[in-house]
Amino acid sequence: MPAPPRSLCLLRLSALGDVTHVVPLVRTMRQAWPETAITWVIGTGEFKLLEGLPGVEFLVYDKRSGVGGMLALRRTLRERRFDALLQMQVALRANLLSACIPAERRIGYDASRSKDLHGLFVDERIPDRPGIHVLDAIGSFCEPLGIVQTDVAWNMPVPESAHAWARAQWPDDGTPTLVVSPCSSHVLRNWRAERYAAVADHAASKGWRVVLCGGRSALERSTSDAIIAAMRTPALDLVGKDTLKQLPALLARADLVMTPDSGPTHIANAMGAKVLGLHAPSNPRRSGPYSDLRYCVDRYDDAARKFLGKPADALPWGTKIEREGAMDLVTVDDAIAALERFCSDRRAGRY
């Protein structure tokens, strides 16, 4: 084992799914180096999700603060110097912010994943391994420091009060529960409301409870209203009623979570819930639920052929196909088949 670093700084501002992927890396480093001081520069909403993560000092950067917020971070850190900075975000804002963090070593992404001048802000790079999940790419940031992430564990910091709130939302009566989180922040990854409604009605016809969840944005409210209006059966509407601390507890109570490629995909997976992921613009092998892809709908190859004129295997790893109509390649029958696979596996003890 190499000598433990005295201090590390992690820079990953957003988004909810990506910061969830960082948690196993923190666990790995904390286990290897229990005395190392770990500081994480993180976004405002993401901090609300991960506040209380043991052994981590959080420095919150509000994206709305712009250059002023960057200079404030620089002042905060002017008397400190980290042994290493793990620069885990390639967006220009994050690259500029990284310049305000003093560190002996500056570790960033490999050249194939760099953009927005990322290479100018780092002096070491993680290995270039095409074909791996985003979580594994983030996990490889500890390798230049001399350790390897071999185990993936989240243990999300969810207080008992959040679990108590989630338990109060519906009875623990043995009824299987489908939680529908219909919106991604990338609107071209979102599915049609009437299709969600059709799958939800199918689940209800099989004796399932249907729960809708989501944030407080106008898009999430209008989408959920459209789903409820199109359904023939009632659903429990929790959209806009939970906090970012309560969301993981809520998803953990689901038997199955139906969602596009979104933050709730990865939060649900981290909490041990199975995910019925809806994928066409993005590759589920790269950005789907890390632990179990069995119940995902994968139309990524169809989208590649239709919109880019080539099979998915011929595309650079990580290519997004966020085009109008891409999600229409995911059919109601696809999602119902995924739901039925889950039911069959549960009956057979393969859950």
Beta strands, then each sheet from edge to edge (+ up, - down):
strand 1: 7-11
strand 2: 37-43
strand 3: 56-61
strand 4: 82-87
strand 5: 103-108
strand 6: 124-125
strand 7: 177-180
strand 8: 209-212
strand 9: 236-237
strand 10: 256-260
strand 11: 274-279
strand 12: 297-298
sheet 1: 3+ 2+ 1+ 4+ 5+ 6+
sheet 2: 9+ 8+ 7+ 10+ 11+ 12+
end
